[in-house]
Amino acid sequence: MKLQKYYDEAYDYLLVNGTRVIAAIIILLIGLKLIRYVRTRLINRMKKRGVHSSLQPFFLSLSITALYALLVILVMNVIGWPLTVFTTILGAFSVAAGLALSGTFQNFAGGVLILLLKPFELGDSIVAQGQEGKVTSIQIFYTVLLTVDNKTIIIPNGKLFNEVIVNVSREDKRRLDFEFKLAYAADVEKAKEIILDIIKSTPTILIDSPVRTGVVGMDVDSIRFTVNVWVLPDDFLTTKISLMENIIKRLGAAGINFPKAG
């Protein structure tokens, strides 16, 4: 009896809404083919425009999901099913998800902006959030840095994009600056001559770029010397260590005194 009842109801429904059902099936089939076509075109277009590989799956998934949702709504509307309950549930879910994932969305938005605007790229050395290191990975939600002492730093993209980012390797060279102190009795001209000779003999220093060294200040018990040279970004730390060690050794051997502690 129940089976016969369901059959009769289905038969009556098809008699009244048969045209709508057929139209909905046709729209569904055509829509699925169009979505597959759009998917192929989107993949090709993103490759041609050089969209970052980390963003391609997201944009593709978002676009195709939105098209499927529109197709379902269109089919339901053609059949005549009410959409009130569907839209209410969707709206409630969206609000709940937004409140629960507000921090995650902020990191996601930061990741998208970083990948689109490219304030830094893989392999760049940056200073951000009090951390300095080489960028080894840019993900949707976080960026990974590797420090010079081999520590992995993971920074959420929301905080990273909303703060100052110093990209120390984007340009083809970087200026190395440091200061040291000499006693007032030191021979300034001789000190400059020795420092310039050390600079000329240091192979990692870019001699074609401006070089400066000299007195930049005076303290109660000493004078302050500065050294400004240009190096390749990858040679920065190595050159700084080598240059400072050689200056200390050569000035000491020449009898140029440093101020005494205390």
MARTIZA-651364 format. One record per residue (C-alpha): residue in three letters; x, y, z. Coordinates in steps of 0.02 Angstrom, whole numbers, plus 50000, padded with zeros to 5 digits. Layout:
N
<aa->ALA&u->X&v->Y&w->Z>
...
// end
This chain:
262
<aa->MET&u->50000&v->50000&w->50000>
<aa->LYS&u->50137&v->50123&w->50047>
<aa->LEU&u->50233&v->50086&w->49888>
<aa->GLN&u->50078&v->50115&w->49783>
<aa->LYS&u->50047&v->50278&w->49876>
<aa->TYR&u->50222&v->50342&w->49840>
<aa->TYR&u->50205&v->50290&w->49659>
<aa->ASP&u->50041&v->50384&w->49641>
<aa->GLU&u->50114&v->50540&w->49722>
<aa->ALA&u->50266&v->50535&w->49609>
<aa->TYR&u->50156&v->50510&w->49456>
<aa->ASP&u->50045&v->50657&w->49505>
<aa->TYR&u->50197&v->50766&w->49536>
<aa->LEU&u->50271&v->50724&w->49365>
<aa->LEU&u->50105&v->50761&w->49279>
<aa->VAL&u->50098&v->50933&w->49358>
<aa->ASN&u->50285&v->50975&w->49357>
<aa->GLY&u->50352&v->50863&w->49219>
<aa->THR&u->50404&v->51008&w->49108>
<aa->ARG&u->50497&v->51090&w->49252>
<aa->VAL&u->50588&v->50929&w->49297>
<aa->ILE&u->50642&v->50900&w->49116>
<aa->ALA&u->50700&v->51082&w->49103>
<aa->ALA&u->50795&v->51065&w->49268>
<aa->ILE&u->50883&v->50906&w->49207>
<aa->ILE&u->50932&v->50990&w->49044>
<aa->ILE&u->50997&v->51144&w->49138>
<aa->LEU&u->51093&v->51029&w->49257>
<aa->LEU&u->51179&v->50935&w->49116>
<aa->ILE&u->51221&v->51093&w->49020>
<aa->GLY&u->51282&v->51177&w->49181>
<aa->LEU&u->51398&v->51032&w->49224>
<aa->LYS&u->51476&v->51039&w->49051>
<aa->LEU&u->51497&v->51228&w->49062>
<aa->ILE&u->51580&v->51213&w->49233>
<aa->ARG&u->51704&v->51086&w->49166>
<aa->TYR&u->51742&v->51204&w->49021>
<aa->VAL&u->51764&v->51353&w->49138>
<aa->ARG&u->51878&v->51249&w->49249>
<aa->THR&u->51994&v->51209&w->49103>
<aa->ARG&u->51996&v->51392&w->49047>
<aa->LEU&u->52034&v->51452&w->49224>
<aa->ILE&u->52182&v->51334&w->49241>
<aa->ASN&u->52255&v->51392&w->49075>
<aa->ARG&u->52223&v->51576&w->49112>
<aa->MET&u->52307&v->51568&w->49284>
<aa->LYS&u->52460&v->51482&w->49209>
<aa->LYS&u->52475&v->51614&w->49072>
<aa->ARG&u->52458&v->51757&w->49197>
<aa->GLY&u->52587&v->51681&w->49314>
<aa->VAL&u->52473&v->51663&w->49465>
<aa->HIS&u->52573&v->51592&w->49611>
<aa->SER&u->52562&v->51403&w->49624>
<aa->SER&u->52502&v->51417&w->49805>
<aa->LEU&u->52354&v->51523&w->49750>
<aa->GLN&u->52299&v->51424&w->49597>
<aa->PRO&u->52211&v->51281&w->49691>
<aa->PHE&u->52122&v->51406&w->49804>
<aa->PHE&u->52056&v->51517&w->49664>
<aa->LEU&u->52007&v->51365&w->49562>
<aa->SER&u->51916&v->51282&w->49708>
<aa->LEU&u->51828&v->51444&w->49757>
<aa->SER&u->51769&v->51481&w->49580>
<aa->ILE&u->51709&v->51305&w->49541>
<aa->THR&u->51621&v->51286&w->49710>
<aa->ALA&u->51531&v->51451&w->49682>
<aa->LEU&u->51476&v->51394&w->49508>
<aa->TYR&u->51412&v->51228&w->49576>
<aa->ALA&u->51314&v->51320&w->49712>
<aa->LEU&u->51237&v->51437&w->49582>
<aa->LEU&u->51191&v->51288&w->49473>
<aa->VAL&u->51106&v->51198&w->49618>
<aa->ILE&u->51008&v->51356&w->49663>
<aa->LEU&u->50956&v->51379&w->49481>
<aa->VAL&u->50898&v->51198&w->49466>
<aa->MET&u->50800&v->51209&w->49629>
<aa->ASN&u->50719&v->51370&w->49571>
<aa->VAL&u->50668&v->51293&w->49403>
<aa->ILE&u->50591&v->51142&w->49489>
<aa->GLY&u->50499&v->51256&w->49609>
<aa->TRP&u->50574&v->51201&w->49774>
<aa->PRO&u->50576&v->51339&w->49908>
<aa->LEU&u->50747&v->51413&w->49944>
<aa->THR&u->50703&v->51498&w->50109>
<aa->VAL&u->50766&v->51358&w->50221>
<aa->PHE&u->50922&v->51334&w->50116>
<aa->THR&u->50971&v->51517&w->50122>
<aa->THR&u->50935&v->51529&w->50309>
<aa->ILE&u->51047&v->51380&w->50349>
<aa->LEU&u->51184&v->51447&w->50235>
<aa->GLY&u->51177&v->51619&w->50315>
<aa->ALA&u->51184&v->51548&w->50493>
<aa->PHE&u->51331&v->51437&w->50447>
<aa->SER&u->51424&v->51583&w->50368>
<aa->VAL&u->51404&v->51692&w->50523>
<aa->ALA&u->51459&v->51552&w->50640>
<aa->ALA&u->51609&v->51509&w->50532>
<aa->GLY&u->51658&v->51692&w->50519>
<aa->LEU&u->51658&v->51714&w->50708>
<aa->ALA&u->51752&v->51552&w->50741>
<aa->LEU&u->51883&v->51579&w->50606>
<aa->SER&u->51912&v->51767&w->50612>
<aa->GLY&u->52097&v->51747&w->50651>
<aa->THR&u->52117&v->51613&w->50518>
<aa->PHE&u->52032&v->51724&w->50389>
<aa->GLN&u->52152&v->51865&w->50433>
<aa->ASN&u->52301&v->51751&w->50404>
<aa->PHE&u->52222&v->51689&w->50243>
<aa->ALA&u->52194&v->51866&w->50179>
<aa->GLY&u->52373&v->51912&w->50225>
<aa->GLY&u->52437&v->51759&w->50130>
<aa->VAL&u->52338&v->51803&w->49975>
<aa->LEU&u->52402&v->51982&w->49978>
<aa->ILE&u->52582&v->51926&w->50004>
<aa->LEU&u->52572&v->51806&w->49856>
<aa->LEU&u->52489&v->51937&w->49745>
<aa->LEU&u->52588&v->52093&w->49792>
<aa->LYS&u->52753&v->52001&w->49823>
<aa->PRO&u->52839&v->52110&w->49954>
<aa->PHE&u->52961&v->51963&w->49961>
<aa->GLU&u->52987&v->51799&w->49870>
<aa->LEU&u->53064&v->51630&w->49904>
<aa->GLY&u->53249&v->51648&w->49941>
<aa->ASP&u->53237&v->51829&w->50000>
<aa->SER&u->53309&v->51876&w->50169>
<aa->ILE&u->53188&v->51981&w->50271>
<aa->VAL&u->53170&v->52058&w->50443>
<aa->ALA&u->52993&v->52050&w->50513>
<aa->GLN&u->52910&v->52028&w->50682>
<aa->GLY&u->53080&v->52044&w->50766>
<aa->GLN&u->53147&v->51896&w->50665>
<aa->GLU&u->53274&v->51889&w->50524>
<aa->GLY&u->53299&v->51746&w->50404>
<aa->LYS&u->53285&v->51679&w->50228>
<aa->VAL&u->53110&v->51643&w->50161>
<aa->THR&u->53098&v->51455&w->50130>
<aa->SER&u->52909&v->51438&w->50109>
<aa->ILE&u->52758&v->51551&w->50079>
<aa->GLN&u->52596&v->51464&w->50123>
<aa->ILE&u->52418&v->51529&w->50124>
<aa->PHE&u->52413&v->51547&w->50314>
<aa->TYR&u->52595&v->51569&w->50365>
<aa->THR&u->52772&v->51606&w->50303>
<aa->VAL&u->52925&v->51505&w->50352>
<aa->LEU&u->53097&v->51584&w->50382>
<aa->LEU&u->53264&v->51497&w->50409>
<aa->THR&u->53384&v->51596&w->50519>
<aa->VAL&u->53573&v->51600&w->50499>
<aa->ASP&u->53590&v->51485&w->50651>
<aa->ASN&u->53474&v->51357&w->50568>
<aa->LYS&u->53314&v->51391&w->50665>
<aa->THR&u->53145&v->51380&w->50580>
<aa->ILE&u->53031&v->51529&w->50613>
<aa->ILE&u->52845&v->51516&w->50569>
<aa->ILE&u->52755&v->51684&w->50558>
<aa->PRO&u->52565&v->51699&w->50532>
<aa->ASN&u->52531&v->51796&w->50373>
<aa->GLY&u->52401&v->51910&w->50455>
<aa->LYS&u->52530&v->51984&w->50573>
<aa->LEU&u->52667&v->51979&w->50443>
<aa->PHE&u->52576&v->52081&w->50311>
<aa->ASN&u->52511&v->52212&w->50434>
<aa->GLU&u->52684&v->52254&w->50503>
<aa->VAL&u->52843&v->52328&w->50430>
<aa->ILE&u->52939&v->52205&w->50320>
<aa->VAL&u->53122&v->52240&w->50283>
<aa->ASN&u->53182&v->52149&w->50128>
<aa->VAL&u->53370&v->52149&w->50143>
<aa->SER&u->53407&v->52050&w->49984>
<aa->ARG&u->53291&v->52125&w->49853>
<aa->GLU&u->53425&v->52246&w->49791>
<aa->ASP&u->53583&v->52181&w->49711>
<aa->LYS&u->53697&v->52252&w->49848>
<aa->ARG&u->53689&v->52301&w->50031>
<aa->ARG&u->53786&v->52430&w->50133>
<aa->LEU&u->53885&v->52366&w->50281>
<aa->ASP&u->53902&v->52493&w->50422>
<aa->PHE&u->53987&v->52478&w->50590>
<aa->GLU&u->54075&v->52589&w->50716>
<aa->PHE&u->54219&v->52565&w->50837>
<aa->LYS&u->54311&v->52676&w->50961>
<aa->LEU&u->54492&v->52736&w->50966>
<aa->ALA&u->54587&v->52826&w->51102>
<aa->TYR&u->54613&v->53014&w->51081>
<aa->ALA&u->54800&v->52984&w->51066>
<aa->ALA&u->54775&v->52875&w->50910>
<aa->ASP&u->54844&v->52931&w->50743>
<aa->VAL&u->54683&v->52959&w->50644>
<aa->GLU&u->54765&v->52973&w->50472>
<aa->LYS&u->54866&v->52815&w->50498>
<aa->ALA&u->54709&v->52723&w->50558>
<aa->LYS&u->54615&v->52777&w->50401>
<aa->GLU&u->54759&v->52721&w->50291>
<aa->ILE&u->54763&v->52549&w->50371>
<aa->ILE&u->54573&v->52528&w->50361>
<aa->LEU&u->54568&v->52578&w->50177>
<aa->ASP&u->54708&v->52454&w->50140>
<aa->ILE&u->54609&v->52316&w->50228>
<aa->ILE&u->54454&v->52362&w->50128>
<aa->LYS&u->54548&v->52353&w->49963>
<aa->SER&u->54617&v->52181&w->50007>
<aa->THR&u->54447&v->52109&w->50057>
<aa->PRO&u->54380&v->52018&w->49901>
<aa->THR&u->54196&v->52019&w->49953>
<aa->ILE&u->54189&v->52210&w->49963>
<aa->LEU&u->54124&v->52298&w->49806>
<aa->ILE&u->54266&v->52420&w->49775>
<aa->ASP&u->54173&v->52507&w->49632>
<aa->SER&u->54042&v->52568&w->49757>
<aa->PRO&u->54072&v->52714&w->49876>
<aa->VAL&u->54183&v->52677&w->50027>
<aa->ARG&u->54186&v->52790&w->50180>
<aa->THR&u->54284&v->52785&w->50340>
<aa->GLY&u->54326&v->52919&w->50467>
<aa->VAL&u->54280&v->53003&w->50631>
<aa->VAL&u->54093&v->53022&w->50658>
<aa->GLY&u->54088&v->53073&w->50842>
<aa->MET&u->54179&v->53106&w->51002>
<aa->ASP&u->54144&v->53036&w->51173>
<aa->VAL&u->54219&v->53084&w->51340>
<aa->ASP&u->54355&v->52953&w->51332>
<aa->SER&u->54366&v->52909&w->51146>
<aa->ILE&u->54332&v->52954&w->50966>
<aa->ARG&u->54209&v->52854&w->50860>
<aa->PHE&u->54262&v->52787&w->50692>
<aa->THR&u->54140&v->52725&w->50559>
<aa->VAL&u->54162&v->52608&w->50412>
<aa->ASN&u->54038&v->52605&w->50265>
<aa->VAL&u->54064&v->52480&w->50124>
<aa->TRP&u->53952&v->52391&w->49999>
<aa->VAL&u->53937&v->52202&w->49982>
<aa->LEU&u->53826&v->52073&w->49902>
<aa->PRO&u->53679&v->52027&w->50016>
<aa->ASP&u->53741&v->51848&w->50038>
<aa->ASP&u->53915&v->51909&w->50090>
<aa->PHE&u->53853&v->52031&w->50223>
<aa->LEU&u->53888&v->51934&w->50384>
<aa->THR&u->54048&v->51849&w->50323>
<aa->THR&u->54121&v->52014&w->50266>
<aa->LYS&u->54075&v->52102&w->50429>
<aa->ILE&u->54162&v->51970&w->50535>
<aa->SER&u->54317&v->51967&w->50426>
<aa->LEU&u->54331&v->52156&w->50413>
<aa->MET&u->54312&v->52189&w->50599>
<aa->GLU&u->54439&v->52054&w->50646>
<aa->ASN&u->54568&v->52121&w->50522>
<aa->ILE&u->54544&v->52301&w->50582>
<aa->ILE&u->54571&v->52252&w->50763>
<aa->LYS&u->54728&v->52151&w->50721>
<aa->ARG&u->54807&v->52277&w->50603>
<aa->LEU&u->54773&v->52431&w->50711>
<aa->GLY&u->54839&v->52342&w->50865>
<aa->ALA&u->54996&v->52287&w->50773>
<aa->ALA&u->55023&v->52467&w->50715>
<aa->GLY&u->55015&v->52530&w->50894>
<aa->ILE&u->54850&v->52620&w->50873>
<aa->ASN&u->54766&v->52605&w->51040>
<aa->PHE&u->54585&v->52569&w->51083>
<aa->PRO&u->54510&v->52652&w->51237>
<aa->LYS&u->54534&v->52558&w->51400>
<aa->ALA&u->54381&v->52485&w->51482>
<aa->GLY&u->54320&v->52571&w->51641>
// end
